[in-house]
Structures are given as structure tokens and as C-alpha cells.
């Protein structure tokens, strides 16, 4: 997991002008200690042996790279799906939680907290805490608890305590606020496993490095299948951005590979119910870092909306903000309706039920034009069984 030179985080935690550390004094010692040791510890031989062993034997990596014949025919190019939905727990989130739980153990932390929106990160955190015998508290918005009930049940079955966030929009942003408050009050014995490539430095870099196994495998698998390790496009959905960061990491300096982000447009960009941060956002600070943020002119957070709980967030990771700012990544929005239709298409045409988050990445394929010779890799970040209630309600109302 070697740092990518041109887009690597700076020593003080910035990607261009985005990133940094904007934290309460009570957290400074914790964050500073983490910054000093995370690279050293995660690159030690015994850490890597245990990390790679768990990814292989517990998570089930490498995840397959699947050529979707129906999507390829429909869009006139070769479209591969990186099947992160086939990981243990059903999403890419487990890659990061495995890495962070090993780090927490080496830091002597025995209490773990996390935030979750769609519930996949919460399930992944509860899973590794059960595996390692550590206490686990997951903060989740009250709205998300209702719409992601299967994942809430999984977390509780795994022994985690799920604490509802009842302020604001009662979604991911508010769950993150509650987790940070907990951490401030319990900094000495607690490690906060952030699930997205966001937060104060070193979290965006740390999460990205643990997720970089995705692009590491894509290169090897694509070369094996096509003779060329570099696709023409890599596509991923983005909220905070951990699956996109992992899928992009080993392609960042290869400018011929186009990096494409799919954002949640909700009920429409101009509807007032959207989560299209890169289009509607401006520079600001949220949850410990400077990034693009949906906010009013006087700096108040604009509540986001997406049918997808994992994309229902008013900010974006600082790496992605930098990639967008420099033109290295291009963003396409997808509405709730477009995401649902893309989810149903893949389910009925390929027999793969994707998460609503991933469905946004599938949806934007209709907005793009490809050459027959193009090779596209789309990160299928999670499976859709967690979203079945949402989809059934939608179908019942048609």
C-alpha cells in the first residue's frame, strides 16, 4: 500500500486545500498519537501478515471481477463489476474495519465506537469487535434505523449496542456528531472506527489505505483477464467516499484512467432534497476536516436527502474534493428514481441485487458515452438485501 506521490496527503493532512484537522482540544492527544503511529504500525510485518490473512480467510478476498454481459451490450463497451458485495458482511466496509481493529488493539484501546448510515459500516464494525472480543457501540440516525432494519438486527445479533441519533435529520451526519461527542468523553480507552474517507487527519488517508486493496486487486485481475492492468474508466458512488477512494487509489497517477464519481441527486439537484455535494456544496469544515459541504451562506449545514442511507451526507471526503477541484475526477448525479431503476435492472438482467448506494453508480452509465474498445470497472460496493423494504415499498406504490 505505497502512497501515491502526486495525490498523497501532505504531512499536515491536506489534499491540496482540503483536509486538515479541525478538532476539539480534548481529542488532540488521541488524534496526534494516531497520526504519529498509524503508518508505522500498519506497515509492520506482523500487522500485514495478520491483515492479509484476515482479508483472505475471513473476508473472502480477493473479491471477483465480473464481466457483466448485459451491461456491456447495453452500453457498447466492456463493463466489469468489482464484486465487493461478496465480501463477508456484504460490502467493502469490512476491509477498513479489519485494518482499524488491528490498529486499535495495538494502541491498547478496548472500547470501539462507530457511525453508520446504511448500516454496512456498523455491521462490519460489530463483526470485527465480535471477532476480537471488544466492546462496540454504533451510532445511527433514527431515520436510518427504521429504513435499514435488517442491518440493525445484525449489529445487535453481533453484540453491538446501537444508539439512535435523534437530532437534525436523524441520519448519517447526526450519527457522526453523536460518535464524536462520545469520543470526546471517552478518549482514553476508546478508538473511533470512522467508516468513510472523511474526518480529521489521519482518518481519510488511513481509511483509503485500508480500502486500497480494491484497486490493487482490480489491476491484477484486469491484467489477467485482458492483458492490461489499467481500465479506461473506474466508476464508484460517493458519499463520504471510502469505496471510491479504495477503487481509485492505484489509478490516481495513471491519468489515462478516468475516475468517475456518482453522487446522490435525491429528488433532483434543484429540488431542495438532494445530496449532490460537489454541485451544491462550497468549501467548509465538517466532522474535523475542510472539504466541500452543503451549507447556507452563513455556514449552517443544509440537510441532505437521498433514498440511499449511505449517500445521505452533506459533505464529501477531502481526497475526492481535491480530485474534483483539480479535474482528476468527474462527477455525475443520479436521482432516487434513476438509482431504483438501475437497481432493478441489474437484479432482473444479471441476477445481482446491488445496494442502493451502488445503484447510483450503475445509474450514471446512462449519462455516459463509451467507445466499443473501452474497459470500465464499476465498484459494486455492497449488496442490496438491506434495501429490500425500501424497494418493496416503492414497488407497492407503483
Residue, then its C-alpha position, 0 to 999 in steps of 0.5 A: x500500500x505505497x502512497x501515491x506521490x502526486x495525490x498523497x496527503x501532505x504531512x499536515x493532512x491536506x489534499x491540496x486545500x482540503x483536509x486538515x484537522x479541525x478538532x476539539x482540544x480534548x481529542x488532540x492527544x488521541x488524534x496526534x498519537x494516531x497520526x504519529x503511529x498509524x503508518x508505522x504500525x500498519x506497515x509492520x510485518x506482523x500487522x500485514x501478515x495478520x491483515x492479509x490473512x484476515x482479508x483472505x480467510x475471513x473476508x473472502x478476498x480477493x473479491x471477483x471481477x465480473x464481466x457483466x454481459x448485459x451491461x456491456x451490450x447495453x452500453x457498447x463497451x466492456x463493463x466489469x463489476x468489482x464484486x465487493x458485495x461478496x465480501x463477508x458482511x456484504x460490502x467493502x466496509x469490512x476491509x477498513x474495519x479489519x485494518x482499524x481493529x488491528x490498529x486499535x488493539x495495538x494502541x491498547x484501546x478496548x472500547x470501539x465506537x462507530x457511525x453508520x448510515x446504511x448500516x454496512x459500516x456498523x455491521x462490519x464494525x460489530x463483526x470485527x469487535x465480535x471477532x476480537x472480543x471488544x466492546x462496540x457501540x454504533x451510532x445511527x440516525x433514527x431515520x436510518x434505523x427504521x429504513x435499514x432494519x435488517x442491518x440493525x438486527x445484525x449489529x445487535x445479533x453481533x453484540x453491538x449496542x446501537x444508539x439512535x441519533x435523534x437530532x437534525x435529520x436523524x441520519x448519517x451526519x447526526x450519527x457522526x456528531x453523536x460518535x464524536x461527542x462520545x469520543x470526546x468523553x471517552x478518549x482514553x480507552x476508546x478508538x473511533x472506527x470512522x467508516x468513510x474517507x472523511x474526518x480529521x487527519x489521519x482518518x481519510x488517508x488511513x481509511x483509503x489505505x485500508x480500502x486500497x486493496x480494491x484497486x490493487x486487486x482490480x489491476x491484477x485481475x484486469x491484467x489477467x483477464x485482458x492483458x492490461x492492468x489499467x481500465x479506461x474508466x473506474x466508476x464508484x458512488x460517493x458519499x463520504x467516499x471510502x469505496x471510491x477512494x479504495x477503487x481509485x487509489x492505484x489509478x490516481x497517477x495513471x491519468x489515462x484512467x478516468x475516475x468517475x464519481x456518482x453522487x446522490x441527486x435525491x429528488x433532483x439537484x434543484x429540488x431542495x432534497x438532494x445530496x449532490x455535494x460537489x454541485x451544491x456544496x462550497x468549501x467548509x469544515x465538517x466532522x474535523x476536516x475542510x472539504x466541500x459541504x452543503x451549507x447556507x451562506x452563513x455556514x449552517x449545514x443544509x440537510x441532505x436527502x437521498x433514498x440511499x442511507x449511505x449517500x445521505x451526507x452533506x459533505x464529501x471526503x477531502x481526497x475526492x474534493x481535491x480530485x474534483x477541484x483539480x479535474x482528476x475526477x468527474x462527477x455525475x448525479x443520479x436521482x432516487x428514481x434513476x438509482x431504483x431503476x438501475x437497481x432493478x435492472x441489474x437484479x432482473x438482467x444479471x441476477x445481482x441485487x446491488x445496494x442502493x448506494x451502488x445503484x447510483x453508480x450503475x445509474x450514471x452509465x446512462x449519462x455516459x458515452x463509451x467507445x466499443x474498445x473501452x474497459x470500465x470497472x464499476x465498484x459494486x460496493x455492497x449488496x442490496x438485501x438491506x434495501x429490500x423494504x425500501x424497494x418493496x415499498x416503492x414497488x407497492x406504490x407503483 
